[in-house]
Amino acid sequence: MLAHKAEEEGVAVAEIIAGKSGHVNYAIIPGVIYTDPEVAGVGLTEADAQAKGIEVRVGKFNIAGNGRAIASDATTGIVKVVADAKTDKVLGVQIVARGASEMIASACAHMEYGGSAEDIARTCFAHPTVSESFKEAAMAVSKTSIHSL
């Protein structure tokens, strides 16, 4: 289930053996359940963040509002972005949708550099794609989503 984690660890070990600085950021290892629709997540859930005493803002986007999902008859699902209320840094992303395993990589990339919900909201996503739902959820953190139902 986490072959991607094992691969990262293998690369880190090889780098260490070669005298380089090997590293795995365990906080940003995505988890995926390969069902239909798929379930994918990375980082903290809203409940995890609150349990740690972190005040959060959350953006959600229903996949049923996405044109490509409608055209593909794959409208079941949601994208949720959890951001720190003070800094807007993305703490976690959860996705239930056909293709969630593909979309979660964008979340990992933004989180790896400490990106904010606004950074995602200002990223141009190809149209029409289901991945635009990630942008919409990030926009919803600041209540600026365009296509929310």
N, CA and C atoms as a LAMMPS dump frame, in Angstrom:
ITEM: TIMESTEP
0
ITEM: NUMBER OF ATOMS
447
ITEM: BOX BOUNDS ff ff ff
-5.0000000000000000e+02 5.0000000000000000e+02
-5.0000000000000000e+02 5.0000000000000000e+02
-5.0000000000000000e+02 5.0000000000000000e+02
ITEM: ATOMS id mol type element x y z
1 1 1 N 0.815 -1.2 0
2 1 2 C 0 0 0
3 1 3 C 0.86 1.265 0
4 2 1 N 2.068 1.176 0.533
5 2 2 C 2.939 2.347 0.558
6 2 3 C 4.269 2.06 -0.135
7 3 1 N 4.199 1.474 -1.324
8 3 2 C 5.411 1.201 -2.098
9 3 3 C 6.17 2.492 -2.395
10 4 1 N 5.433 3.582 -2.558
11 4 2 C 6.071 4.876 -2.834
12 4 3 C 6.91 5.336 -1.646
13 5 1 N 6.473 5.031 -0.431
14 5 2 C 7.246 5.358 0.771
15 5 3 C 8.534 4.529 0.792
16 6 1 N 8.408 3.244 0.505
17 6 2 C 9.576 2.361 0.488
18 6 3 C 10.59 2.798 -0.569
19 7 1 N 10.108 3.248 -1.707
20 7 2 C 11.013 3.732 -2.747
21 7 3 C 11.78 4.963 -2.269
22 8 1 N 11.081 5.895 -1.618
23 8 2 C 11.748 7.087 -1.081
24 8 3 C 12.813 6.698 -0.056
25 9 1 N 12.478 5.722 0.788
26 9 2 C 13.449 5.264 1.787
27 9 3 C 14.655 4.609 1.12
28 10 1 N 14.421 3.84 0.043
29 10 2 C 15.521 3.212 -0.684
30 10 3 C 16.45 4.242 -1.301
31 11 1 N 15.879 5.283 -1.872
32 11 2 C 16.686 6.358 -2.451
33 11 3 C 17.502 7.045 -1.353
34 12 1 N 16.857 7.303 -0.205
35 12 2 C 17.568 7.958 0.906
36 12 3 C 18.741 7.105 1.386
37 13 1 N 18.535 5.795 1.491
38 13 2 C 19.613 4.9 1.917
39 13 3 C 20.76 4.921 0.907
40 14 1 N 20.416 4.855 -0.378
41 14 2 C 21.454 4.883 -1.42
42 14 3 C 22.237 6.194 -1.365
43 15 1 N 21.539 7.3 -1.129
44 15 2 C 22.217 8.597 -1.021
45 15 3 C 23.147 8.622 0.187
46 16 1 N 22.702 8.09 1.297
47 16 2 C 23.533 8.055 2.513
48 16 3 C 24.774 7.199 2.278
49 17 1 N 24.586 6.038 1.654
50 17 2 C 25.725 5.162 1.343
51 17 3 C 26.716 5.878 0.432
52 18 1 N 26.206 6.708 -0.477
53 18 2 C 27.065 7.452 -1.408
54 18 3 C 27.666 8.707 -0.771
55 19 1 N 27.417 8.896 0.523
56 19 2 C 27.99 10.044 1.213
57 19 3 C 27.196 11.324 1.052
58 20 1 N 25.981 11.211 0.545
59 20 2 C 25.128 12.377 0.38
60 20 3 C 24.135 12.457 1.535
61 21 1 N 23.344 13.505 1.539
62 21 2 C 22.37 13.71 2.604
63 21 3 C 21.029 13.114 2.196
64 22 1 N 20.764 11.87 2.568
65 22 2 C 19.496 11.226 2.268
66 22 3 C 18.422 11.678 3.239
67 23 1 N 17.208 11.829 2.738
68 23 2 C 16.137 12.33 3.6
69 23 3 C 14.786 11.874 3.075
70 24 1 N 13.878 11.566 3.991
71 24 2 C 12.487 11.279 3.67
72 24 3 C 11.631 12.154 4.573
73 25 1 N 10.747 12.923 3.987
74 25 2 C 9.834 13.761 4.763
75 25 3 C 8.594 12.933 5.071
76 26 1 N 8.601 12.281 6.23
77 26 2 C 7.511 11.373 6.591
78 26 3 C 6.174 12.089 6.803
79 27 1 N 6.21 13.38 6.993
80 27 2 C 4.968 14.139 7.177
81 27 3 C 4.211 14.313 5.857
82 28 1 N 4.901 14.045 4.745
83 28 2 C 4.278 14.278 3.437
84 28 3 C 4.35 13.007 2.587
85 29 1 N 3.964 11.897 3.187
86 29 2 C 3.841 10.637 2.458
87 29 3 C 2.344 10.426 2.222
88 30 1 N 1.911 10.418 0.964
89 30 2 C 0.48 10.243 0.714
90 30 3 C 0.02 8.813 0.986
91 31 1 N -1.208 8.698 1.418
92 31 2 C -1.854 7.402 1.573
93 31 3 C -2.985 7.329 0.562
94 32 1 N -3.13 6.183 -0.09
95 32 2 C -4.16 6.028 -1.115
96 32 3 C -4.869 4.702 -0.93
97 33 1 N -6.177 4.735 -1.076
98 33 2 C -6.983 3.52 -1.12
99 33 3 C -7.52 3.429 -2.541
100 34 1 N -7.142 2.359 -3.238
101 34 2 C -7.444 2.225 -4.662
102 34 3 C -8.799 1.56 -4.879
103 35 1 N -9.838 2.341 -4.628
104 35 2 C -11.207 1.904 -4.84
105 35 3 C -11.797 2.793 -5.929
106 36 1 N -13.091 2.691 -6.169
107 36 2 C -13.737 3.61 -7.103
108 36 3 C -14.962 4.189 -6.423
109 37 1 N -14.912 5.453 -6.007
110 37 2 C -13.817 6.401 -6.216
111 37 3 C -12.644 6.104 -5.276
112 38 1 N -11.476 6.625 -5.659
113 38 2 C -10.29 6.465 -4.829
114 38 3 C -10.345 7.422 -3.638
115 39 1 N -9.592 7.068 -2.599
116 39 2 C -9.452 7.919 -1.423
117 39 3 C -7.966 8.195 -1.252
118 40 1 N -7.598 9.467 -1.136
119 40 2 C -6.19 9.823 -0.975
120 40 3 C -6.069 10.943 0.054
121 41 1 N -5.003 10.9 0.806
122 41 2 C -4.775 11.949 1.791
123 41 3 C -3.3 12.114 2.075
124 42 1 N -2.96 13.311 2.529
125 42 2 C -1.589 13.601 2.922
126 42 3 C -1.639 14.637 4.037
127 43 1 N -0.725 14.526 4.98
128 43 2 C -0.664 15.504 6.067
129 43 3 C -1.757 15.282 7.097
130 44 1 N -2.116 16.381 7.755
131 44 2 C -3.077 16.322 8.852
132 44 3 C -4.51 16.435 8.368
133 45 1 N -5.387 15.703 9.024
134 45 2 C -6.813 15.919 8.819
135 45 3 C -7.223 17.1 9.696
136 46 1 N -8.427 17.589 9.495
137 46 2 C -8.942 18.681 10.332
138 46 3 C -8.934 18.262 11.797
139 47 1 N -9.375 17.041 12.079
140 47 2 C -9.418 16.539 13.459
141 47 3 C -8.015 16.413 14.054
142 48 1 N -7.053 15.925 13.257
143 48 2 C -5.662 15.813 13.728
144 48 3 C -5.115 17.176 14.135
145 49 1 N -5.333 18.171 13.28
146 49 2 C -4.826 19.519 13.547
147 49 3 C -5.458 20.091 14.812
148 50 1 N -6.764 19.931 14.943
149 50 2 C -7.454 20.452 16.126
150 50 3 C -6.98 19.741 17.394
151 51 1 N -6.712 18.443 17.302
152 51 2 C -6.205 17.69 18.455
153 51 3 C -4.836 18.191 18.893
154 52 1 N -4.078 18.75 17.956
155 52 2 C -2.759 19.32 18.261
156 52 3 C -2.862 20.781 18.691
157 53 1 N -4.095 21.288 18.78
158 53 2 C -4.304 22.674 19.198
159 53 3 C -4.063 23.697 18.107
160 54 1 N -4.078 23.261 16.857
161 54 2 C -3.853 24.176 15.73
162 54 3 C -5.2 24.682 15.229
163 55 1 N -5.341 25.988 15.173
164 55 2 C -6.553 26.578 14.618
165 55 3 C -6.468 26.486 13.096
166 56 1 N -7.517 25.96 12.478
167 56 2 C -7.476 25.742 11.033
168 56 3 C -8.629 26.432 10.313
169 57 1 N -8.414 26.635 9.028
170 57 2 C -9.468 27.02 8.088
171 57 3 C -9.53 25.892 7.069
172 58 1 N -10.725 25.553 6.667
173 58 2 C -10.919 24.411 5.788
174 58 3 C -11.65 24.843 4.528
175 59 1 N -11.201 24.336 3.408
176 59 2 C -11.889 24.554 2.136
177 59 3 C -12.321 23.218 1.577
178 60 1 N -13.566 23.145 1.122
179 60 2 C -14.091 21.905 0.542
180 60 3 C -14.672 22.204 -0.831
181 61 1 N -14.512 21.241 -1.721
182 61 2 C -15.134 21.368 -3.037
183 61 3 C -15.745 20.032 -3.418
184 62 1 N -17.02 20.061 -3.746
185 62 2 C -17.744 18.877 -4.162
186 62 3 C -17.415 18.586 -5.627
187 63 1 N -16.951 17.384 -5.907
188 63 2 C -16.562 16.992 -7.261
189 63 3 C -17.717 17.171 -8.248
190 64 1 N -18.944 17.111 -7.772
191 64 2 C -20.116 17.266 -8.651
192 64 3 C -20.156 18.637 -9.322
193 65 1 N -19.381 19.593 -8.833
194 65 2 C -19.323 20.922 -9.434
195 65 3 C -18.244 21.061 -10.496
196 66 1 N -17.543 19.975 -10.811
197 66 2 C -16.443 20.014 -11.767
198 66 3 C -16.919 19.522 -13.133
199 67 1 N -16.712 20.338 -14.162
200 67 2 C -17.183 20.031 -15.504
201 67 3 C -16.641 18.729 -16.076
202 68 1 N -15.358 18.464 -15.875
203 68 2 C -14.758 17.22 -16.403
204 68 3 C -15.348 16.008 -15.697
205 69 1 N -15.588 16.113 -14.393
206 69 2 C -16.198 15.011 -13.651
207 69 3 C -17.619 14.749 -14.155
208 70 1 N -18.335 15.828 -14.434
209 70 2 C -19.69 15.689 -14.964
210 70 3 C -19.647 14.987 -16.323
211 71 1 N -18.755 15.423 -17.2
212 71 2 C -18.634 14.841 -18.53
213 71 3 C -18.184 13.384 -18.481
214 72 1 N -17.445 13.019 -17.446
215 72 2 C -16.928 11.653 -17.296
216 72 3 C -17.846 10.762 -16.47
217 73 1 N -18.971 11.31 -16.029
218 73 2 C -19.902 10.59 -15.161
219 73 3 C -19.19 10.048 -13.915
220 74 1 N -18.382 10.925 -13.302
221 74 2 C -17.619 10.556 -12.107
222 74 3 C -17.727 11.671 -11.076
223 75 1 N -18.951 12 -10.682
224 75 2 C -19.186 13.164 -9.828
225 75 3 C -19.216 12.859 -8.335
226 76 1 N -18.948 11.631 -7.957
227 76 2 C -18.938 11.284 -6.536
228 76 3 C -17.611 11.706 -5.923
229 77 1 N -17.673 12.51 -4.87
230 77 2 C -16.45 12.825 -4.157
231 77 3 C -16.332 14.256 -3.708
232 78 1 N -15.217 14.505 -3.044
233 78 2 C -14.945 15.816 -2.459
234 78 3 C -13.438 16.005 -2.319
235 79 1 N -13.005 17.251 -2.35
236 79 2 C -11.613 17.601 -2.046
237 79 3 C -11.654 18.531 -0.851
238 80 1 N -10.787 18.279 0.116
239 80 2 C -10.75 19.084 1.334
240 80 3 C -9.318 19.538 1.578
241 81 1 N -9.151 20.831 1.799
242 81 2 C -7.843 21.407 2.105
243 81 3 C -7.897 21.95 3.527
244 82 1 N -6.948 21.54 4.347
245 82 2 C -6.842 21.997 5.733
246 82 3 C -5.629 22.918 5.821
247 83 1 N -5.877 24.163 6.225
248 83 2 C -4.795 25.154 6.29
249 83 3 C -4.726 25.777 7.675
250 84 1 N -3.535 26.157 8.075
251 84 2 C -3.337 26.855 9.345
252 84 3 C -4.051 28.207 9.265
253 85 1 N -4.883 28.502 10.238
254 85 2 C -5.681 29.736 10.224
255 85 3 C -4.813 30.991 10.299
256 86 1 N -3.657 30.907 10.918
257 86 2 C -2.796 32.086 11.074
258 86 3 C -1.879 32.306 9.87
259 87 1 N -1.308 31.22 9.337
260 87 2 C -0.295 31.353 8.279
261 87 3 C -0.797 30.965 6.888
262 88 1 N -1.924 30.283 6.806
263 88 2 C -2.504 29.771 5.563
264 88 3 C -1.706 28.595 4.998
265 89 1 N -0.674 28.13 5.713
266 89 2 C 0.115 26.983 5.262
267 89 3 C -0.78 25.751 5.183
268 90 1 N -0.659 25.005 4.095
269 90 2 C -1.459 23.788 3.937
270 90 3 C -0.901 22.721 4.873
271 91 1 N -1.779 22.21 5.719
272 91 2 C -1.409 21.185 6.688
273 91 3 C -1.798 19.789 6.227
274 92 1 N -2.823 19.727 5.385
275 92 2 C -3.284 18.424 4.907
276 92 3 C -4.299 18.566 3.792
277 93 1 N -4.429 17.503 3.025
278 93 2 C -5.396 17.45 1.937
279 93 3 C -5.991 16.05 1.909
280 94 1 N -7.304 15.99 1.774
281 94 2 C -7.993 14.719 1.641
282 94 3 C -8.853 14.779 0.381
283 95 1 N -8.825 13.694 -0.394
284 95 2 C -9.551 13.655 -1.655
285 95 3 C -10.289 12.326 -1.766
286 96 1 N -11.554 12.395 -2.114
287 96 2 C -12.326 11.223 -2.505
288 96 3 C -12.822 11.536 -3.907
289 97 1 N -12.325 10.802 -4.896
290 97 2 C -12.703 11.059 -6.293
291 97 3 C -12.04 10.025 -7.188
292 98 1 N -12.624 9.825 -8.348
293 98 2 C -11.94 9.021 -9.35
294 98 3 C -10.665 9.795 -9.715
295 99 1 N -9.524 9.133 -9.626
296 99 2 C -8.251 9.784 -9.934
297 99 3 C -7.616 10.505 -8.758
298 100 1 N -8.113 10.283 -7.551
299 100 2 C -7.527 10.935 -6.365
300 100 3 C -6.055 10.595 -6.208
301 101 1 N -5.671 9.374 -6.601
302 101 2 C -4.267 8.964 -6.48
303 101 3 C -3.356 9.821 -7.358
304 102 1 N -3.878 10.342 -8.442
305 102 2 C -3.106 11.226 -9.317
306 102 3 C -3.096 12.656 -8.772
307 103 1 N -4.228 13.109 -8.253
308 103 2 C -4.345 14.494 -7.775
309 103 3 C -3.542 14.762 -6.509
310 104 1 N -3.343 13.756 -5.672
311 104 2 C -2.692 13.985 -4.381
312 104 3 C -1.244 14.448 -4.559
313 105 1 N -0.634 14.14 -5.7
314 105 2 C 0.755 14.562 -5.933
315 105 3 C 0.896 16.081 -5.926
316 106 1 N -0.098 16.784 -6.448
317 106 2 C -0.041 18.254 -6.417
318 106 3 C -0.046 18.762 -4.984
319 107 1 N -0.844 18.13 -4.148
320 107 2 C -0.883 18.523 -2.738
321 107 3 C 0.476 18.281 -2.081
322 108 1 N 1.066 17.129 -2.356
323 108 2 C 2.383 16.815 -1.78
324 108 3 C 3.422 17.836 -2.21
325 109 1 N 3.406 18.212 -3.481
326 109 2 C 4.383 19.18 -3.982
327 109 3 C 4.236 20.525 -3.277
328 110 1 N 3.018 21.008 -3.161
329 110 2 C 2.81 22.294 -2.487
330 110 3 C 3.195 22.21 -1.012
331 111 1 N 2.869 21.116 -0.369
332 111 2 C 3.215 20.965 1.045
333 111 3 C 4.715 20.828 1.247
334 112 1 N 5.405 20.215 0.308
335 112 2 C 6.854 20.019 0.438
336 112 3 C 7.585 21.345 0.542
337 113 1 N 7.142 22.357 -0.168
338 113 2 C 7.805 23.66 -0.073
339 113 3 C 7.118 24.592 0.924
340 114 1 N 6.163 24.069 1.695
341 114 2 C 5.498 24.883 2.711
342 114 3 C 4.458 25.818 2.135
343 115 1 N 3.869 25.428 1.005
344 115 2 C 2.918 26.279 0.31
345 115 3 C 1.636 26.552 1.088
346 116 1 N 1.012 27.646 0.723
347 116 2 C -0.24 28.067 1.362
348 116 3 C -1.425 27.69 0.478
349 117 1 N -2.617 27.786 1.059
350 117 2 C -3.834 27.58 0.274
351 117 3 C -3.893 28.619 -0.847
352 118 1 N -3.451 29.829 -0.564
353 118 2 C -3.439 30.859 -1.604
354 118 3 C -2.489 30.486 -2.738
355 119 1 N -1.335 29.874 -2.42
356 119 2 C -0.414 29.436 -3.473
357 119 3 C -1.116 28.474 -4.431
358 120 1 N -1.871 27.546 -3.885
359 120 2 C -2.598 26.584 -4.716
360 120 3 C -3.68 27.308 -5.504
361 121 1 N -4.404 28.196 -4.836
362 121 2 C -5.487 28.935 -5.492
363 121 3 C -4.971 29.778 -6.652
364 122 1 N -3.727 30.21 -6.592
365 122 2 C -3.151 31.034 -7.653
366 122 3 C -2.387 30.219 -8.696
367 123 1 N -2.394 28.897 -8.544
368 123 2 C -1.755 28.013 -9.509
369 123 3 C -2.728 27.74 -10.647
370 124 1 N -2.252 27.845 -11.871
371 124 2 C -3.102 27.591 -13.035
372 124 3 C -3.182 26.084 -13.282
373 125 1 N -4.377 25.545 -13.206
374 125 2 C -4.621 24.135 -13.493
375 125 3 C -5.208 24.022 -14.893
376 126 1 N -4.844 22.982 -15.614
377 126 2 C -5.388 22.775 -16.957
378 126 3 C -6.904 22.603 -16.886
379 127 1 N -7.58 23.074 -17.93
380 127 2 C -9.045 22.993 -17.993
381 127 3 C -9.457 22.36 -19.309
382 128 1 N -10.339 21.424 -19.306
383 128 2 C -11.072 20.876 -18.172
384 128 3 C -10.36 19.652 -17.586
385 129 1 N -10.113 19.682 -16.292
386 129 2 C -9.554 18.536 -15.579
387 129 3 C -10.239 18.415 -14.223
388 130 1 N -10.28 17.216 -13.713
389 130 2 C -10.836 16.997 -12.383
390 130 3 C -9.919 17.623 -11.339
391 131 1 N -8.62 17.73 -11.646
392 131 2 C -7.668 18.305 -10.684
393 131 3 C -7.968 19.763 -10.355
394 132 1 N -8.739 20.438 -11.194
395 132 2 C -9.16 21.801 -10.867
396 132 3 C -9.938 21.838 -9.549
397 133 1 N -10.48 20.701 -9.157
398 133 2 C -11.215 20.609 -7.897
399 133 3 C -10.304 20.896 -6.708
400 134 1 N -9.024 20.55 -6.833
401 134 2 C -8.047 20.849 -5.787
402 134 3 C -7.875 22.356 -5.659
403 135 1 N -7.762 23.034 -6.776
404 135 2 C -7.663 24.497 -6.765
405 135 3 C -8.909 25.106 -6.139
406 136 1 N -10.081 24.605 -6.515
407 136 2 C -11.345 25.12 -5.978
408 136 3 C -11.424 24.943 -4.461
409 137 1 N -10.967 23.79 -3.958
410 137 2 C -10.965 23.563 -2.51
411 137 3 C -10.017 24.528 -1.817
412 138 1 N -8.866 24.786 -2.441
413 138 2 C -7.914 25.755 -1.878
414 138 3 C -8.521 27.157 -1.874
415 139 1 N -9.243 27.496 -2.941
416 139 2 C -9.915 28.797 -2.99
417 139 3 C -10.989 28.882 -1.907
418 140 1 N -11.634 27.766 -1.628
419 140 2 C -12.705 27.742 -0.627
420 140 3 C -12.172 28.014 0.78
421 141 1 N -10.874 27.793 1.004
422 141 2 C -10.287 28.123 2.318
423 141 3 C -10.526 29.604 2.635
424 142 1 N -10.423 30.456 1.609
425 142 2 C -10.649 31.908 1.794
426 142 3 C -12.024 32.328 1.249
427 143 1 N -12.883 31.332 1.05
428 143 2 C -14.261 31.584 0.598
429 143 3 C -14.323 32.28 -0.761
430 144 1 N -13.389 31.917 -1.672
431 144 2 C -13.365 32.526 -3.001
432 144 3 C -13.567 31.505 -4.121
433 145 1 N -14.042 30.305 -3.777
434 145 2 C -14.275 29.288 -4.778
435 145 3 C -15.261 29.779 -5.831
436 146 1 N -15.025 29.443 -7.067
437 146 2 C -15.849 29.923 -8.177
438 146 3 C -16.993 28.972 -8.518
439 147 1 N -16.722 27.663 -8.494
440 147 2 C -17.686 26.694 -8.99
441 147 3 C -18.348 25.85 -7.904
442 148 1 N -18.32 26.289 -6.66
443 148 2 C -18.937 25.523 -5.577
444 148 3 C -20.435 25.427 -5.774
445 149 1 N -20.955 24.276 -5.383
446 149 2 C -22.414 24.056 -5.477
447 149 3 C -23.11 24.589 -4.245
